[in-house]
């Protein structure tokens, strides 16, 4: 048996992946946002002026690295499969909803775990919603939900998404077409070469381990299988040790770039968990599958780019909490009225998609 398919092997891969997040945190990335798929897609979208939130604009090399890492290792192991045709429009919408939910919480499941490892209580509250969303999705799967079969297509289709990201990355390094934040999270970044290398290694590990935050919980709910949970545990352990060793661990209501609105933390991550199960993978897993040849996952990632632009252009994203200063009162942060309304609408749309998928499965 392949050691890295066992629980111990997956734990080791998780520990190594966690070291990548530590390196990024030590070398310039925001401490509790060392590696966040949703945040980095949002930053990259901003760098291409899809939105004009000045503090979150930077073309993140980590995203490119993760897709290329999955692409390269899938070719080496002959696991690259160019597929597509499984409800692409619905997948685009689900990707959009998943991103809006993540930006209401202010992070994807990966960042949720990194925040948990720093003692951020609001991330544990978000975990409640994520577990609830995954559980709801698992119920829908039991009832027969399906987005339909993906079909084998020309292998060249699977090459275009990694090639597109690489092309955009080269443009970001060699031209002034892209915007970079001068302050805020978008201005905090590890050196691009280190970020790219960590992304590549993380992409390889995520592909080999089948790392998926929603999938780990889904497997526990449906099959009592804790294998995928081992790799998630490895990431958490490494980041926890780093935070304890560097005095970055502190139990507090919310950490940096987070908010203290518990209800919206829960509902934001509920959307992410629910959408991820319907899609067959969390934001990280969608990136990895897109790099491995899935055009359906590539469309989902494009939906996430679109969702990040919507979230900031239409004031749907949450704002971070802030402590009181001499000039300003303390603020809880969280989504405004538009973001709160969008959160409820996203949940309703998810149930509509899920119920429609179940009806189709029964007719078949």
Secondary structure as UniProt FT lines:
FT   HELIX           3..5
FT   HELIX           7..26
FT   TURN            27..28
FT   HELIX           31..33
FT   HELIX           37..47
FT   TURN            48..49
FT   TURN            54..55
FT   HELIX           61..76
FT   TURN            77..78
FT   STRAND          83..84
FT   HELIX           88..105
FT   HELIX           109..116
FT   TURN            117..119
FT   HELIX           121..142
FT   TURN            143..144
FT   STRAND          151..152
FT   HELIX           155..174
FT   HELIX           185..187
FT   HELIX           192..209
FT   HELIX           213..223
FT   HELIX           227..245
FT   TURN            246..247
FT   TURN            256..257
FT   HELIX           262..279
FT   HELIX           283..291
FT   TURN            292..293
FT   HELIX           295..313
FT   TURN            314..315
FT   HELIX           337..363
//
